[in-house]
């Protein structure tokens, strides 16, 4: 088993309408709600809190903003997915 780990990402909304409630974080398909998000810096951190088994794991982040700009365009959405591999020592 691997040591505990922290997942980090930068999630920014340059119009300023993104809040933690607009972000969904998934680890291996399971939604995680106990992450920290700082809208001023865009910093997202999720402490896994348990050992991760060896193998390939997937992280997916979906973000949806409620903001609008001077032209009346409302917020948008984005998603990012990546994998990482835990190896046995």
PDB file of N, CA, C and O in Angstrom:
ATOM      1  N   UNK A   1       0.831  -1.178   0.000  1.00  0.00           N
ATOM      2  CA  UNK A   1       0.000   0.000   0.000  1.00  0.00           C
ATOM      3  C   UNK A   1       0.884   1.254   0.000  1.00  0.00           C
ATOM      4  O   UNK A   1       1.975   1.270   0.571  1.00  0.00           O
ATOM      5  N   UNK A   2       0.389   2.275  -0.643  1.00  0.00           N
ATOM      6  CA  UNK A   2       1.147   3.516  -0.732  1.00  0.00           C
ATOM      7  C   UNK A   2       0.821   4.413   0.461  1.00  0.00           C
ATOM      8  O   UNK A   2      -0.181   4.208   1.147  1.00  0.00           O
ATOM      9  N   UNK A   3       1.668   5.399   0.697  1.00  0.00           N
ATOM     10  CA  UNK A   3       1.329   6.364   1.739  1.00  0.00           C
ATOM     11  C   UNK A   3       0.144   7.227   1.288  1.00  0.00           C
ATOM     12  O   UNK A   3      -0.215   7.251   0.111  1.00  0.00           O
ATOM     13  N   UNK A   4      -0.439   7.917   2.236  1.00  0.00           N
ATOM     14  CA  UNK A   4      -1.549   8.823   1.910  1.00  0.00           C
ATOM     15  C   UNK A   4      -1.054   9.904   0.955  1.00  0.00           C
ATOM     16  O   UNK A   4       0.137  10.213   0.918  1.00  0.00           O
ATOM     17  N   UNK A   5      -1.966  10.468   0.193  1.00  0.00           N
ATOM     18  CA  UNK A   5      -1.565  11.480  -0.758  1.00  0.00           C
ATOM     19  C   UNK A   5      -2.581  12.616  -0.820  1.00  0.00           C
ATOM     20  O   UNK A   5      -3.712  12.497  -0.349  1.00  0.00           O
ATOM     21  N   UNK A   6      -2.138  13.720  -1.417  1.00  0.00           N
ATOM     22  CA  UNK A   6      -2.984  14.881  -1.634  1.00  0.00           C
ATOM     23  C   UNK A   6      -3.067  15.138  -3.128  1.00  0.00           C
ATOM     24  O   UNK A   6      -2.048  15.167  -3.818  1.00  0.00           O
ATOM     25  N   UNK A   7      -4.272  15.321  -3.620  1.00  0.00           N
ATOM     26  CA  UNK A   7      -4.494  15.674  -5.023  1.00  0.00           C
ATOM     27  C   UNK A   7      -4.589  17.192  -5.081  1.00  0.00           C
ATOM     28  O   UNK A   7      -5.328  17.809  -4.313  1.00  0.00           O
ATOM     29  N   UNK A   8      -3.840  17.783  -5.993  1.00  0.00           N
ATOM     30  CA  UNK A   8      -3.831  19.242  -6.138  1.00  0.00           C
ATOM     31  C   UNK A   8      -4.121  19.623  -7.579  1.00  0.00           C
ATOM     32  O   UNK A   8      -3.710  18.939  -8.516  1.00  0.00           O
ATOM     33  N   UNK A   9      -4.835  20.722  -7.736  1.00  0.00           N
ATOM     34  CA  UNK A   9      -5.122  21.241  -9.076  1.00  0.00           C
ATOM     35  C   UNK A   9      -5.366  22.737  -8.974  1.00  0.00           C
ATOM     36  O   UNK A   9      -5.629  23.262  -7.892  1.00  0.00           O
ATOM     37  N   UNK A  10      -5.278  23.408 -10.090  1.00  0.00           N
ATOM     38  CA  UNK A  10      -5.647  24.821 -10.170  1.00  0.00           C
ATOM     39  C   UNK A  10      -6.912  24.916 -11.002  1.00  0.00           C
ATOM     40  O   UNK A  10      -6.952  24.462 -12.145  1.00  0.00           O
ATOM     41  N   UNK A  11      -7.950  25.514 -10.418  1.00  0.00           N
ATOM     42  CA  UNK A  11      -9.251  25.656 -11.079  1.00  0.00           C
ATOM     43  C   UNK A  11      -9.609  27.135 -11.009  1.00  0.00           C
ATOM     44  O   UNK A  11      -9.960  27.643  -9.945  1.00  0.00           O
ATOM     45  N   UNK A  12      -9.520  27.822 -12.138  1.00  0.00           N
ATOM     46  CA  UNK A  12      -9.712  29.275 -12.136  1.00  0.00           C
ATOM     47  C   UNK A  12     -10.911  29.695 -12.973  1.00  0.00           C
ATOM     48  O   UNK A  12     -11.242  29.086 -13.990  1.00  0.00           O
ATOM     49  N   UNK A  13     -11.538  30.747 -12.506  1.00  0.00           N
ATOM     50  CA  UNK A  13     -12.582  31.441 -13.265  1.00  0.00           C
ATOM     51  C   UNK A  13     -12.170  32.903 -13.287  1.00  0.00           C
ATOM     52  O   UNK A  13     -12.277  33.596 -12.276  1.00  0.00           O
ATOM     53  N   UNK A  14     -11.703  33.371 -14.426  1.00  0.00           N
ATOM     54  CA  UNK A  14     -11.173  34.730 -14.505  1.00  0.00           C
ATOM     55  C   UNK A  14     -12.254  35.790 -14.368  1.00  0.00           C
ATOM     56  O   UNK A  14     -11.935  36.966 -14.186  1.00  0.00           O
ATOM     57  N   UNK A  15     -13.525  35.408 -14.449  1.00  0.00           N
ATOM     58  CA  UNK A  15     -14.618  36.358 -14.220  1.00  0.00           C
ATOM     59  C   UNK A  15     -15.058  36.354 -12.765  1.00  0.00           C
ATOM     60  O   UNK A  15     -15.849  37.204 -12.356  1.00  0.00           O
ATOM     61  N   UNK A  16     -14.558  35.412 -11.984  1.00  0.00           N
ATOM     62  CA  UNK A  16     -14.781  35.435 -10.551  1.00  0.00           C
ATOM     63  C   UNK A  16     -16.056  34.810 -10.043  1.00  0.00           C
ATOM     64  O   UNK A  16     -16.406  35.045  -8.886  1.00  0.00           O
ATOM     65  N   UNK A  17     -16.775  34.030 -10.828  1.00  0.00           N
ATOM     66  CA  UNK A  17     -18.036  33.479 -10.374  1.00  0.00           C
ATOM     67  C   UNK A  17     -17.985  32.049  -9.864  1.00  0.00           C
ATOM     68  O   UNK A  17     -19.008  31.504  -9.449  1.00  0.00           O
ATOM     69  N   UNK A  18     -16.810  31.435  -9.887  1.00  0.00           N
ATOM     70  CA  UNK A  18     -16.703  30.037  -9.484  1.00  0.00           C
ATOM     71  C   UNK A  18     -16.569  29.921  -7.971  1.00  0.00           C
ATOM     72  O   UNK A  18     -15.756  30.609  -7.354  1.00  0.00           O
ATOM     73  N   UNK A  19     -17.372  29.048  -7.384  1.00  0.00           N
ATOM     74  CA  UNK A  19     -17.295  28.753  -5.959  1.00  0.00           C
ATOM     75  C   UNK A  19     -17.106  27.253  -5.781  1.00  0.00           C
ATOM     76  O   UNK A  19     -17.213  26.490  -6.742  1.00  0.00           O
ATOM     77  N   UNK A  20     -16.828  26.833  -4.560  1.00  0.00           N
ATOM     78  CA  UNK A  20     -16.637  25.416  -4.291  1.00  0.00           C
ATOM     79  C   UNK A  20     -17.865  24.605  -4.692  1.00  0.00           C
ATOM     80  O   UNK A  20     -17.733  23.476  -5.165  1.00  0.00           O
ATOM     81  N   UNK A  21     -19.051  25.167  -4.506  1.00  0.00           N
ATOM     82  CA  UNK A  21     -20.277  24.426  -4.842  1.00  0.00           C
ATOM     83  C   UNK A  21     -20.413  24.170  -6.339  1.00  0.00           C
ATOM     84  O   UNK A  21     -21.195  23.312  -6.749  1.00  0.00           O
ATOM     85  N   UNK A  22     -19.656  24.907  -7.163  1.00  0.00           N
ATOM     86  CA  UNK A  22     -19.683  24.696  -8.602  1.00  0.00           C
ATOM     87  C   UNK A  22     -18.645  23.698  -9.092  1.00  0.00           C
ATOM     88  O   UNK A  22     -18.500  23.490 -10.297  1.00  0.00           O
ATOM     89  N   UNK A  23     -17.920  23.076  -8.159  1.00  0.00           N
ATOM     90  CA  UNK A  23     -16.851  22.153  -8.531  1.00  0.00           C
ATOM     91  C   UNK A  23     -17.206  20.741  -8.072  1.00  0.00           C
ATOM     92  O   UNK A  23     -17.682  20.537  -6.955  1.00  0.00           O
ATOM     93  N   UNK A  24     -16.965  19.778  -8.949  1.00  0.00           N
ATOM     94  CA  UNK A  24     -17.142  18.364  -8.614  1.00  0.00           C
ATOM     95  C   UNK A  24     -15.788  17.677  -8.795  1.00  0.00           C
ATOM     96  O   UNK A  24     -15.139  17.830  -9.830  1.00  0.00           O
ATOM     97  N   UNK A  25     -15.371  16.926  -7.788  1.00  0.00           N
ATOM     98  CA  UNK A  25     -14.115  16.188  -7.822  1.00  0.00           C
ATOM     99  C   UNK A  25     -14.419  14.712  -7.686  1.00  0.00           C
ATOM    100  O   UNK A  25     -15.149  14.296  -6.786  1.00  0.00           O
ATOM    101  N   UNK A  26     -13.853  13.921  -8.587  1.00  0.00           N
ATOM    102  CA  UNK A  26     -14.056  12.469  -8.569  1.00  0.00           C
ATOM    103  C   UNK A  26     -12.703  11.773  -8.515  1.00  0.00           C
ATOM    104  O   UNK A  26     -11.769  12.157  -9.219  1.00  0.00           O
ATOM    105  N   UNK A  27     -12.605  10.757  -7.683  1.00  0.00           N
ATOM    106  CA  UNK A  27     -11.440   9.889  -7.633  1.00  0.00           C
ATOM    107  C   UNK A  27     -11.922   8.482  -7.910  1.00  0.00           C
ATOM    108  O   UNK A  27     -12.725   7.930  -7.158  1.00  0.00           O
ATOM    109  N   UNK A  28     -11.434   7.908  -8.984  1.00  0.00           N
ATOM    110  CA  UNK A  28     -11.852   6.567  -9.409  1.00  0.00           C
ATOM    111  C   UNK A  28     -13.371   6.452  -9.509  1.00  0.00           C
ATOM    112  O   UNK A  28     -13.953   5.435  -9.131  1.00  0.00           O
ATOM    113  N   UNK A  29     -14.010   7.512 -10.025  1.00  0.00           N
ATOM    114  CA  UNK A  29     -15.450   7.505 -10.260  1.00  0.00           C
ATOM    115  C   UNK A  29     -16.304   7.853  -9.066  1.00  0.00           C
ATOM    116  O   UNK A  29     -17.522   7.977  -9.201  1.00  0.00           O
ATOM    117  N   UNK A  30     -15.706   8.014  -7.903  1.00  0.00           N
ATOM    118  CA  UNK A  30     -16.460   8.328  -6.683  1.00  0.00           C
ATOM    119  C   UNK A  30     -16.332   9.821  -6.370  1.00  0.00           C
ATOM    120  O   UNK A  30     -15.221  10.334  -6.239  1.00  0.00           O
ATOM    121  N   UNK A  31     -17.464  10.516  -6.249  1.00  0.00           N
ATOM    122  CA  UNK A  31     -17.430  11.952  -5.979  1.00  0.00           C
ATOM    123  C   UNK A  31     -16.914  12.216  -4.570  1.00  0.00           C
ATOM    124  O   UNK A  31     -17.298  11.545  -3.613  1.00  0.00           O
ATOM    125  N   UNK A  32     -16.041  13.202  -4.468  1.00  0.00           N
ATOM    126  CA  UNK A  32     -15.455  13.602  -3.188  1.00  0.00           C
ATOM    127  C   UNK A  32     -15.858  15.036  -2.892  1.00  0.00           C
ATOM    128  O   UNK A  32     -15.682  15.918  -3.733  1.00  0.00           O
ATOM    129  N   UNK A  33     -16.395  15.275  -1.712  1.00  0.00           N
ATOM    130  CA  UNK A  33     -16.851  16.627  -1.377  1.00  0.00           C
ATOM    131  C   UNK A  33     -15.985  17.311  -0.327  1.00  0.00           C
ATOM    132  O   UNK A  33     -16.149  18.506  -0.078  1.00  0.00           O
ATOM    133  N   UNK A  34     -15.071  16.577   0.291  1.00  0.00           N
ATOM    134  CA  UNK A  34     -14.276  17.147   1.370  1.00  0.00           C
ATOM    135  C   UNK A  34     -12.948  17.708   0.860  1.00  0.00           C
ATOM    136  O   UNK A  34     -11.889  17.404   1.410  1.00  0.00           O
ATOM    137  N   UNK A  35     -13.007  18.517  -0.177  1.00  0.00           N
ATOM    138  CA  UNK A  35     -11.813  19.164  -0.701  1.00  0.00           C
ATOM    139  C   UNK A  35     -11.835  20.638  -0.327  1.00  0.00           C
ATOM    140  O   UNK A  35     -12.881  21.195   0.009  1.00  0.00           O
ATOM    141  N   UNK A  36     -10.679  21.251  -0.391  1.00  0.00           N
ATOM    142  CA  UNK A  36     -10.558  22.690  -0.115  1.00  0.00           C
ATOM    143  C   UNK A  36     -10.370  23.421  -1.435  1.00  0.00           C
ATOM    144  O   UNK A  36      -9.659  22.955  -2.325  1.00  0.00           O
ATOM    145  N   UNK A  37     -11.024  24.582  -1.546  1.00  0.00           N
ATOM    146  CA  UNK A  37     -10.888  25.389  -2.751  1.00  0.00           C
ATOM    147  C   UNK A  37     -10.759  26.850  -2.353  1.00  0.00           C
ATOM    148  O   UNK A  37     -11.565  27.361  -1.575  1.00  0.00           O
ATOM    149  N   UNK A  38      -9.751  27.518  -2.884  1.00  0.00           N
ATOM    150  CA  UNK A  38      -9.531  28.942  -2.650  1.00  0.00           C
ATOM    151  C   UNK A  38      -9.790  29.685  -3.953  1.00  0.00           C
ATOM    152  O   UNK A  38      -8.953  29.648  -4.855  1.00  0.00           O
ATOM    153  N   UNK A  39     -10.941  30.364  -4.075  1.00  0.00           N
ATOM    154  CA  UNK A  39     -11.255  31.042  -5.337  1.00  0.00           C
ATOM    155  C   UNK A  39     -10.276  32.169  -5.674  1.00  0.00           C
ATOM    156  O   UNK A  39     -10.119  32.503  -6.848  1.00  0.00           O
ATOM    157  N   UNK A  40      -9.626  32.753  -4.692  1.00  0.00           N
ATOM    158  CA  UNK A  40      -8.671  33.837  -4.967  1.00  0.00           C
ATOM    159  C   UNK A  40      -7.446  33.336  -5.722  1.00  0.00           C
ATOM    160  O   UNK A  40      -6.917  34.041  -6.582  1.00  0.00           O
ATOM    161  N   UNK A  41      -6.997  32.137  -5.412  1.00  0.00           N
ATOM    162  CA  UNK A  41      -5.801  31.587  -6.063  1.00  0.00           C
ATOM    163  C   UNK A  41      -6.130  30.482  -7.061  1.00  0.00           C
ATOM    164  O   UNK A  41      -5.296  30.131  -7.895  1.00  0.00           O
ATOM    165  N   UNK A  42      -7.344  29.930  -6.983  1.00  0.00           N
ATOM    166  CA  UNK A  42      -7.725  28.796  -7.832  1.00  0.00           C
ATOM    167  C   UNK A  42      -7.213  27.470  -7.316  1.00  0.00           C
ATOM    168  O   UNK A  42      -7.337  26.451  -7.996  1.00  0.00           O
ATOM    169  N   UNK A  43      -6.641  27.465  -6.126  1.00  0.00           N
ATOM    170  CA  UNK A  43      -6.035  26.267  -5.564  1.00  0.00           C
ATOM    171  C   UNK A  43      -7.088  25.297  -5.034  1.00  0.00           C
ATOM    172  O   UNK A  43      -7.915  25.660  -4.197  1.00  0.00           O
ATOM    173  N   UNK A  44      -7.050  24.068  -5.525  1.00  0.00           N
ATOM    174  CA  UNK A  44      -7.919  22.990  -5.057  1.00  0.00           C
ATOM    175  C   UNK A  44      -7.022  21.920  -4.459  1.00  0.00           C
ATOM    176  O   UNK A  44      -6.019  21.539  -5.062  1.00  0.00           O
ATOM    177  N   UNK A  45      -7.384  21.427  -3.259  1.00  0.00           N
ATOM    178  CA  UNK A  45      -6.619  20.365  -2.607  1.00  0.00           C
ATOM    179  C   UNK A  45      -7.581  19.344  -2.017  1.00  0.00           C
ATOM    180  O   UNK A  45      -8.576  19.691  -1.380  1.00  0.00           O
ATOM    181  N   UNK A  46      -7.257  18.084  -2.245  1.00  0.00           N
ATOM    182  CA  UNK A  46      -8.032  16.994  -1.656  1.00  0.00           C
ATOM    183  C   UNK A  46      -7.063  16.017  -1.007  1.00  0.00           C
ATOM    184  O   UNK A  46      -6.250  15.389  -1.687  1.00  0.00           O
ATOM    185  N   UNK A  47      -7.154  15.895   0.305  1.00  0.00           N
ATOM    186  CA  UNK A  47      -6.335  14.931   1.039  1.00  0.00           C
ATOM    187  C   UNK A  47      -7.086  13.614   1.031  1.00  0.00           C
ATOM    188  O   UNK A  47      -8.193  13.527   1.564  1.00  0.00           O
ATOM    189  N   UNK A  48      -6.500  12.593   0.436  1.00  0.00           N
ATOM    190  CA  UNK A  48      -7.185  11.322   0.261  1.00  0.00           C
ATOM    191  C   UNK A  48      -7.512  10.681   1.613  1.00  0.00           C
ATOM    192  O   UNK A  48      -8.598  10.127   1.784  1.00  0.00           O
ATOM    193  N   UNK A  49      -6.584  10.750   2.573  1.00  0.00           N
ATOM    194  CA  UNK A  49      -6.890  10.283   3.916  1.00  0.00           C
ATOM    195  C   UNK A  49      -6.801   8.786   4.128  1.00  0.00           C
ATOM    196  O   UNK A  49      -7.114   8.290   5.210  1.00  0.00           O
ATOM    197  N   UNK A  50      -6.383   8.072   3.117  1.00  0.00           N
ATOM    198  CA  UNK A  50      -6.212   6.628   3.243  1.00  0.00           C
ATOM    199  C   UNK A  50      -5.156   6.202   2.235  1.00  0.00           C
ATOM    200  O   UNK A  50      -4.848   6.929   1.291  1.00  0.00           O
ATOM    201  N   UNK A  51      -4.618   5.037   2.446  1.00  0.00           N
ATOM    202  CA  UNK A  51      -3.640   4.515   1.493  1.00  0.00           C
ATOM    203  C   UNK A  51      -4.340   4.157   0.190  1.00  0.00           C
ATOM    204  O   UNK A  51      -5.467   3.662   0.195  1.00  0.00           O
ATOM    205  N   UNK A  52      -3.678   4.406  -0.904  1.00  0.00           N
ATOM    206  CA  UNK A  52      -4.199   4.094  -2.234  1.00  0.00           C
ATOM    207  C   UNK A  52      -3.514   2.808  -2.706  1.00  0.00           C
ATOM    208  O   UNK A  52      -2.294   2.676  -2.609  1.00  0.00           O
ATOM    209  N   UNK A  53      -4.282   1.893  -3.200  1.00  0.00           N
ATOM    210  CA  UNK A  53      -3.718   0.618  -3.654  1.00  0.00           C
ATOM    211  C   UNK A  53      -2.884   0.814  -4.921  1.00  0.00           C
ATOM    212  O   UNK A  53      -3.132   1.744  -5.689  1.00  0.00           O
ATOM    213  N   UNK A  54      -1.910  -0.045  -5.138  1.00  0.00           N
ATOM    214  CA  UNK A  54      -1.113   0.041  -6.360  1.00  0.00           C
ATOM    215  C   UNK A  54      -2.008  -0.099  -7.595  1.00  0.00           C
ATOM    216  O   UNK A  54      -3.019  -0.801  -7.574  1.00  0.00           O
ATOM    217  N   UNK A  55      -1.612   0.581  -8.657  1.00  0.00           N
ATOM    218  CA  UNK A  55      -2.361   0.531  -9.905  1.00  0.00           C
ATOM    219  C   UNK A  55      -2.653   1.920 -10.425  1.00  0.00           C
ATOM    220  O   UNK A  55      -2.190   2.916  -9.869  1.00  0.00           O
ATOM    221  N   UNK A  56      -3.422   1.978 -11.495  1.00  0.00           N
ATOM    222  CA  UNK A  56      -3.771   3.243 -12.131  1.00  0.00           C
ATOM    223  C   UNK A  56      -5.062   3.779 -11.531  1.00  0.00           C
ATOM    224  O   UNK A  56      -6.027   3.042 -11.327  1.00  0.00           O
ATOM    225  N   UNK A  57      -5.059   5.068 -11.254  1.00  0.00           N
ATOM    226  CA  UNK A  57      -6.216   5.741 -10.661  1.00  0.00           C
ATOM    227  C   UNK A  57      -6.560   6.962 -11.512  1.00  0.00           C
ATOM    228  O   UNK A  57      -5.695   7.540 -12.170  1.00  0.00           O
ATOM    229  N   UNK A  58      -7.838   7.344 -11.485  1.00  0.00           N
ATOM    230  CA  UNK A  58      -8.301   8.462 -12.301  1.00  0.00           C
ATOM    231  C   UNK A  58      -8.849   9.582 -11.427  1.00  0.00           C
ATOM    232  O   UNK A  58      -9.579   9.340 -10.466  1.00  0.00           O
ATOM    233  N   UNK A  59      -8.485  10.809 -11.776  1.00  0.00           N
ATOM    234  CA  UNK A  59      -9.037  12.016 -11.152  1.00  0.00           C
ATOM    235  C   UNK A  59      -9.799  12.769 -12.228  1.00  0.00           C
ATOM    236  O   UNK A  59      -9.311  12.919 -13.348  1.00  0.00           O
ATOM    237  N   UNK A  60     -10.989  13.241 -11.896  1.00  0.00           N
ATOM    238  CA  UNK A  60     -11.775  14.066 -12.816  1.00  0.00           C
ATOM    239  C   UNK A  60     -12.318  15.258 -12.042  1.00  0.00           C
ATOM    240  O   UNK A  60     -12.863  15.098 -10.949  1.00  0.00           O
ATOM    241  N   UNK A  61     -12.171  16.444 -12.603  1.00  0.00           N
ATOM    242  CA  UNK A  61     -12.706  17.661 -12.000  1.00  0.00           C
ATOM    243  C   UNK A  61     -13.621  18.317 -13.016  1.00  0.00           C
ATOM    244  O   UNK A  61     -13.252  18.512 -14.174  1.00  0.00           O
ATOM    245  N   UNK A  62     -14.819  18.655 -12.566  1.00  0.00           N
ATOM    246  CA  UNK A  62     -15.781  19.388 -13.388  1.00  0.00           C
ATOM    247  C   UNK A  62     -16.093  20.692 -12.667  1.00  0.00           C
ATOM    248  O   UNK A  62     -16.312  20.704 -11.456  1.00  0.00           O
ATOM    249  N   UNK A  63     -16.113  21.785 -13.416  1.00  0.00           N
ATOM    250  CA  UNK A  63     -16.377  23.095 -12.824  1.00  0.00           C
ATOM    251  C   UNK A  63     -17.428  23.826 -13.638  1.00  0.00           C
ATOM    252  O   UNK A  63     -17.404  23.809 -14.869  1.00  0.00           O
ATOM    253  N   UNK A  64     -18.346  24.466 -12.939  1.00  0.00           N
ATOM    254  CA  UNK A  64     -19.389  25.254 -13.591  1.00  0.00           C
ATOM    255  C   UNK A  64     -19.526  26.580 -12.864  1.00  0.00           C
ATOM    256  O   UNK A  64     -19.734  26.622 -11.652  1.00  0.00           O
ATOM    257  N   UNK A  65     -19.406  27.658 -13.622  1.00  0.00           N
ATOM    258  CA  UNK A  65     -19.427  29.005 -13.058  1.00  0.00           C
ATOM    259  C   UNK A  65     -20.802  29.647 -13.207  1.00  0.00           C
ATOM    260  O   UNK A  65     -21.535  29.386 -14.161  1.00  0.00           O
ATOM    261  N   UNK A  66     -21.123  30.480 -12.248  1.00  0.00           N
ATOM    262  CA  UNK A  66     -22.392  31.219 -12.278  1.00  0.00           C
ATOM    263  C   UNK A  66     -22.187  32.666 -12.710  1.00  0.00           C
ATOM    264  O   UNK A  66     -23.139  33.446 -12.699  1.00  0.00           O
ATOM    265  N   UNK A  67     -20.991  33.036 -13.084  1.00  0.00           N
ATOM    266  CA  UNK A  67     -20.687  34.443 -13.363  1.00  0.00           C
ATOM    267  C   UNK A  67     -21.266  34.908 -14.703  1.00  0.00           C
ATOM    268  O   UNK A  67     -21.666  34.101 -15.541  1.00  0.00           O
ATOM    269  N   UNK A  68     -21.296  36.223 -14.875  1.00  0.00           N
ATOM    270  CA  UNK A  68     -21.660  36.811 -16.167  1.00  0.00           C
ATOM    271  C   UNK A  68     -20.751  38.011 -16.406  1.00  0.00           C
ATOM    272  O   UNK A  68     -20.273  38.640 -15.461  1.00  0.00           O
ATOM    273  N   UNK A  69     -20.517  38.321 -17.685  1.00  0.00           N
ATOM    274  CA  UNK A  69     -19.633  39.437 -17.997  1.00  0.00           C
ATOM    275  C   UNK A  69     -20.434  40.645 -18.480  1.00  0.00           C
ATOM    276  O   UNK A  69     -21.664  40.622 -18.487  1.00  0.00           O
ATOM    277  N   UNK A  70     -19.716  41.709 -18.887  1.00  0.00           N
ATOM    278  CA  UNK A  70     -20.364  42.956 -19.303  1.00  0.00           C
ATOM    279  C   UNK A  70     -21.234  42.785 -20.544  1.00  0.00           C
ATOM    280  O   UNK A  70     -22.165  43.561 -20.758  1.00  0.00           O
ATOM    281  N   UNK A  71     -20.938  41.772 -21.365  1.00  0.00           N
ATOM    282  CA  UNK A  71     -21.733  41.534 -22.567  1.00  0.00           C
ATOM    283  C   UNK A  71     -22.952  40.656 -22.277  1.00  0.00           C
ATOM    284  O   UNK A  71     -23.720  40.341 -23.187  1.00  0.00           O
ATOM    285  N   UNK A  72     -23.130  40.262 -21.022  1.00  0.00           N
ATOM    286  CA  UNK A  72     -24.286  39.449 -20.658  1.00  0.00           C
ATOM    287  C   UNK A  72     -24.087  37.957 -20.834  1.00  0.00           C
ATOM    288  O   UNK A  72     -25.023  37.178 -20.650  1.00  0.00           O
ATOM    289  N   UNK A  73     -22.871  37.550 -21.190  1.00  0.00           N
ATOM    290  CA  UNK A  73     -22.600  36.119 -21.314  1.00  0.00           C
ATOM    291  C   UNK A  73     -22.531  35.520 -19.924  1.00  0.00           C
ATOM    292  O   UNK A  73     -21.867  36.055 -19.037  1.00  0.00           O
ATOM    293  N   UNK A  74     -23.209  34.426 -19.742  1.00  0.00           N
ATOM    294  CA  UNK A  74     -23.198  33.775 -18.434  1.00  0.00           C
ATOM    295  C   UNK A  74     -22.050  32.797 -18.334  1.00  0.00           C
ATOM    296  O   UNK A  74     -21.343  32.527 -19.305  1.00  0.00           O
ATOM    297  N   UNK A  75     -21.883  32.273 -17.133  1.00  0.00           N
ATOM    298  CA  UNK A  75     -20.775  31.372 -16.829  1.00  0.00           C
ATOM    299  C   UNK A  75     -20.715  30.167 -17.738  1.00  0.00           C
ATOM    300  O   UNK A  75     -21.650  29.869 -18.482  1.00  0.00           O
ATOM    301  N   UNK A  76     -19.607  29.493 -17.657  1.00  0.00           N
ATOM    302  CA  UNK A  76     -19.395  28.319 -18.493  1.00  0.00           C
ATOM    303  C   UNK A  76     -19.032  27.125 -17.645  1.00  0.00           C
ATOM    304  O   UNK A  76     -19.114  27.147 -16.417  1.00  0.00           O
ATOM    305  N   UNK A  77     -18.631  26.087 -18.338  1.00  0.00           N
ATOM    306  CA  UNK A  77     -18.231  24.872 -17.633  1.00  0.00           C
ATOM    307  C   UNK A  77     -16.989  24.300 -18.294  1.00  0.00           C
ATOM    308  O   UNK A  77     -16.702  24.565 -19.461  1.00  0.00           O
ATOM    309  N   UNK A  78     -16.264  23.513 -17.519  1.00  0.00           N
ATOM    310  CA  UNK A  78     -15.057  22.862 -18.018  1.00  0.00           C
ATOM    311  C   UNK A  78     -14.844  21.582 -17.235  1.00  0.00           C
ATOM    312  O   UNK A  78     -15.337  21.428 -16.118  1.00  0.00           O
ATOM    313  N   UNK A  79     -14.110  20.676 -17.833  1.00  0.00           N
ATOM    314  CA  UNK A  79     -13.783  19.414 -17.164  1.00  0.00           C
ATOM    315  C   UNK A  79     -12.355  19.030 -17.531  1.00  0.00           C
ATOM    316  O   UNK A  79     -11.871  19.319 -18.625  1.00  0.00           O
ATOM    317  N   UNK A  80     -11.707  18.379 -16.597  1.00  0.00           N
ATOM    318  CA  UNK A  80     -10.338  17.889 -16.822  1.00  0.00           C
ATOM    319  C   UNK A  80     -10.224  16.525 -16.163  1.00  0.00           C
ATOM    320  O   UNK A  80     -10.738  16.308 -15.065  1.00  0.00           O
ATOM    321  N   UNK A  81      -9.548  15.611 -16.841  1.00  0.00           N
ATOM    322  CA  UNK A  81      -9.369  14.246 -16.348  1.00  0.00           C
ATOM    323  C   UNK A  81      -7.902  13.876 -16.514  1.00  0.00           C
ATOM    324  O   UNK A  81      -7.273  14.217 -17.516  1.00  0.00           O
ATOM    325  N   UNK A  82      -7.368  13.180 -15.527  1.00  0.00           N
ATOM    326  CA  UNK A  82      -6.025  12.642 -15.657  1.00  0.00           C
ATOM    327  C   UNK A  82      -5.896  11.377 -14.824  1.00  0.00           C
ATOM    328  O   UNK A  82      -6.710  11.101 -13.942  1.00  0.00           O
ATOM    329  N   UNK A  83      -4.865  10.626 -15.125  1.00  0.00           N
ATOM    330  CA  UNK A  83      -4.612   9.390 -14.378  1.00  0.00           C
ATOM    331  C   UNK A  83      -3.234   9.481 -13.733  1.00  0.00           C
ATOM    332  O   UNK A  83      -2.369  10.246 -14.161  1.00  0.00           O
ATOM    333  N   UNK A  84      -3.061   8.682 -12.698  1.00  0.00           N
ATOM    334  CA  UNK A  84      -1.755   8.530 -12.079  1.00  0.00           C
ATOM    335  C   UNK A  84      -1.617   7.074 -11.660  1.00  0.00           C
ATOM    336  O   UNK A  84      -2.611   6.373 -11.470  1.00  0.00           O
ATOM    337  N   UNK A  85      -0.398   6.637 -11.522  1.00  0.00           N
ATOM    338  CA  UNK A  85      -0.134   5.242 -11.190  1.00  0.00           C
ATOM    339  C   UNK A  85       0.617   5.153  -9.873  1.00  0.00           C
ATOM    340  O   UNK A  85       1.615   5.844  -9.666  1.00  0.00           O
ATOM    341  N   UNK A  86       0.136   4.308  -8.997  1.00  0.00           N
ATOM    342  CA  UNK A  86       0.792   4.008  -7.732  1.00  0.00           C
ATOM    343  C   UNK A  86       1.534   2.693  -7.924  1.00  0.00           C
ATOM    344  O   UNK A  86       0.945   1.690  -8.330  1.00  0.00           O
ATOM    345  N   UNK A  87       2.832   2.706  -7.630  1.00  0.00           N
ATOM    346  CA  UNK A  87       3.619   1.491  -7.765  1.00  0.00           C
ATOM    347  C   UNK A  87       3.981   0.946  -6.385  1.00  0.00           C
ATOM    348  O   UNK A  87       4.146   1.692  -5.420  1.00  0.00           O
ATOM    349  N   UNK A  88       4.096  -0.342  -6.330  1.00  0.00           N
ATOM    350  CA  UNK A  88       4.485  -1.006  -5.076  1.00  0.00           C
ATOM    351  C   UNK A  88       5.987  -0.840  -4.877  1.00  0.00           C
ATOM    352  O   UNK A  88       6.759  -0.979  -5.826  1.00  0.00           O
ATOM    353  N   UNK A  89       6.398  -0.548  -3.665  1.00  0.00           N
ATOM    354  CA  UNK A  89       7.841  -0.407  -3.362  1.00  0.00           C
ATOM    355  C   UNK A  89       8.389  -1.665  -2.799  1.00  0.00           C
ATOM    356  O   UNK A  89       9.577  -1.736  -2.486  1.00  0.00           O
TER     357      UNK A  89
END
